[in-house]
Amino acid sequence: MFFTSDGELFMCLAVAGVIVAVTDNHPLRRTARVLFGSIEREINISFVPEAVEGDWILVHAGVAICSAFRDPHDPQFELAKDGE
Amino acid sequence: MTFDDYYRDSEVAEKIIRDIFSVATRQWRIMEICGGQTHAFLRTGIDQRLTEVVKLIHGPGCPVCVTSPEVIDNAISLTRDSSVILCSFGDMIRVPGNHRTLREARALGGAVEVVYSPLDALSFARNNPDKEVVFFGIGFETTAPIVALAILIAASEQLNNFSVLSSHLLVPPALIEILSSAEAGVEGILAAGHVCAVMGYHDYAPISERFRIPIVVTGFEAVDLLLGVYRCIVQLERGESKVENQYQRVVIAEGNRSARDALIEVFEIDSQRWRGFGSIEASGLKIRLPYRKYDAFEKFSLPRDADDKPSECISGAILRGIKTPLECPAFGKKCTLDHPLGATMVSEEGACSAYMYYKIG
């Protein structure tokens, strides 16, 4: 959905990926290798200083804009199952 | 299992559609703000499944669509300078200014480079010390912190051949403009999930209260959109008006402090021209004085204000939610994906391109 045929991300959407490895810890240029499905990209993660290897982050235009959370006990799931 | 699997599950989606129909007693007019949400509604066909109970109004949350033609003209004027490399997001280069597009400027010999990130523009500046590299900075609050980061990095490296032509926009003032005019008759709002991931959603409470309108922060997958609509309709049927967060796996009320800190360090709020709206007070961002050497308006003495030129394109009315693309006489005839007249057809998030892809085929 988010990738063109040559692997580029659609411009305006942010996409969730998982941090494979942090490669640079400079405050402004903190960088990580991030996996999006089967595609790995180098991403600036200076806006998520607490994120570490294995964490999910949301990425837009080459930069992580926030952390993302996977919740197997998603409250929305309960809402959908039981209705209002 | 991937991050969004649950939110793409068709069985879950069907359950929520049944829930929506069980609570709705009439058709409600609901606006989705973000262009990415517009496309998701149409691509999944959810809009058609819900027509009895939801009239979807497409909001102005497509930054490519609402960037003013005048700032595009400014970007094009820079390409006539042989010492300039203009770096731009890909979907901006086909959007017409008042006369032509950046793609046409490139065909005429201008140095225009498509980049995925403002940080790529920094690389161009480092690798081309004899050139002036200008990044064409458009976008809402999701993108502005990233541009701020590029400027902060440039400042830390004392990179003197980098600047930003900034035309960033803020969502809440445009929302207030639409709700104040009441043209579109909006009764509920699905707020843009990724904007709120950065900024949080405290700004929306006063809007919800002032206009007595439910606002649900919503994601981008089918189940996200349906849950957003469902929560909105539950409020409407009960006569409630408050802010809710559907997109909890990403958005928290406070947003991302680090990203916001970068944004307010580099930018200050200013009035801004929007395609289709004219000038809206306090709706844009201007580079602050300590970082003015990175402001392309200052560096190249570019004009900040100009009048809109008339056009047969009705994207302004579409962005304000008072017309749909199907009501445009040029839609699908003079104005197509291959020969767009305006921004809402050019942009991958524009309502007109969405209608061409998913309703016309």
Interface residues (C-beta under 8 A of the other chain):
Chain A: E8 L9 F10 M11 C12 L13 A14 A16 L28 R29 G37 N44 S46 F47 V48 P49 W56 L58 H60 A61 G62 V63 I65 C66 A68 F69 R70 D71 D74 P75 Q76 F77 L79 A80 K81 G83 E84
Chain B: T2 F3 D4 Y6 V12 K15 I16 D19 S22 V23 G35 G36 C62 P63 V64 F89 G90 D91 Y116 S117 P118 L119 D120 G139 T142 T143 P145 I146 L149 L152 I153 S156 H194 A197 V198 F220 V223 L227 V234 Q246 Q248 R249 V250 V251 G255 N256 S258 A259 A262 E348 E349
